[in-house]
Amino acid sequence: MRSVMKAVTREVMKKTVMRAGLALLALFALTACSNSAEERALLEAIEVNELNVVSLSLSSTANTTVLEAGTLSSFAAMAQVSNGGADVDVSDQVTWSSSDSAVFGVSQSGEVTANNIDSSATLYIDWADLSASQLIMVSTAALDTITFVGAPSAVNVCANGIQLQVEGTYAEGEADERTVDISDLVSWSSSAESLALVDTSGVLETFGSGNATISASRSPASGTLALTINDTIFSVAVTPDTAVTVDVGSTLQFTATATYDDTSTADITSTATWEPGTANLSFSASNGSEGLATGVIAGSANVTASCNVTVPETSPAIAVTVETPKTLTGIEIRYSNSSLDVNKDVTDSSPLDFKAILKYSDGTDGVEVTTDDDTDWRVSDEISGESASVNNSGDDKGEVGFSAVGSTEIEVRYDPGTGSALVDTIVLDVD
Amino acid sequence: MNRLFLFLYLSLFIISLPTHAVDLYGELGAGYLMNDVDQTEFDSITTELRFGAYVQPQVGIELYAGVGVNDDKQIDIESGLSYMAGLAVRLESPESEGGKIFFLLGYGVAEIDVDRSGSGEPGKQSFDAVNYGLGAEFRLGNRNDLFLTVKGVRYYSKSGIGIDVAGLGIRAEF
């Protein structure tokens, strides 16, 4: 009877363990759900409070809530902070959404794409429990006219950074006529590119005195600006304003400052014409890298900057020496800062402290690397007897001890991992 | 809904265990909860109750439940544990000189209540995951059925969020 009970109990236990296993399997299968929404809620709360954000707002580069059908517009999510600081652009942190994707779509960086429709929808941003929204209208109305707003009719020569702005009028003369900033939507051009240029962002630069017509176009309309560029330049100065040296292959940034007839000054680095004087130096032709000189071959150069391609005003020349860059070519063992063969009396048991000095290709000394991690000292040749030893650890690297009469060669090897080690040896005679 | 179904299922499973064939045990304890959120740590105190049964020598299956005692405030955010509950398997080492170590492997849910700057948001957020931990326990005096238990359990660790508890408790075998 007892054995039967034991068998029954064992069977119950087996079933229990099996049920436990099945329960755990069911558990894992049932709970394959994601916690990503909960994680995001906690993380956003932390992010918002770390930045002390108290509210959000929307802004648009076009500064309008009416978008032309089929266009792309950039919006920014701005966070207002509790400590009174400037608004912070949090466009990459917030969640962007459109109330009606048939009207416009929005990317998670705030790029709004207006669809080909006449309708409106709401643009939302959400971050933690903060949110902001803006009603946006999308219109298929035709663009009738383009007008320059606040543009100067006359500017100085070599001017730069002048932001041009244009407005477009849609459905002109009709009940739903509207005028909006379309500076980001137009194509810019100049009738005299040698005198004036406008980049794709609508920023004007002038290079020579004279007249130019600036155009802003978006099919089917266009607008023009008659621009007079005045020869108001008085002088040009270059910085650095003293002789300088640059290695072959290295760069040196120059800046040019203009003084105008009315004594005002302006940085004209981007609009000046840069001349190196010789082929030893060259200037970058890249937009945004104006005034950046590169050493080409060893020699001398005379840098000038001039303004006004029509009637040039040129700066004083700055002498530039272009040098072949010196390289590490060797290492030298020294004692008391001078090279020597050491002859040591065996009765003098005091150690000698040797130094390892790097040498450059022009013969000048580099830094001392006696105890550097990349420096190794060793006895390279026991020429006659074990007369000397050298320490190769810690701050005692390079310390040479003497024990017997003989001749020993000591080697120092510096290997910073550049592919070629620098080596020097010295023979020590102990008498 | 999944979680409710799971919890009911597991509860029924434990209740249906053959109590005549196994030893039951219960544990009451307190814990120090460390809730990391993107390198900001909220620390609070929790209490916990565990009830289980040995299905084999040194192998127990247990239900656990716990609640938070207080909240912690960091960068103007108050956070604390609403509750945690789940099921775990307990694997014990042989006892030596009145002590043994054990390993816990389970699954459960932990709900954190977060109040950002007094806004009440984002509120209660539940995290369900496999949890695991390690502990040691020692007989209390000459009693055969009472143990002092020390353990650490990781309830959640993902996407910069961690929920860990270091606990101390008394476990009794029935």
Interface residues (C-beta under 8 A of the other chain):
Chain A: T9 V12 M13 T16 V17 R19 A20 A23 L24 A26 L27 F28 L30 T31 C33 N35 S36 E38 E39 A41 L42 L43 E44 A45 I46 E47 V48 N49 E50 A128 D129
Chain B: N2 R3 F5 L6 Y9 L10 F13 L17 P18 A21 V22 V37 D38 T40 V55 Q56 V59 I61 I75 D76 I77 L87 V89 Y107 I112 V114 R116 S117 S119 E121 P122 Q125 S126 F127 D128 A129 V130 Y156 K158 S159 G160 I161
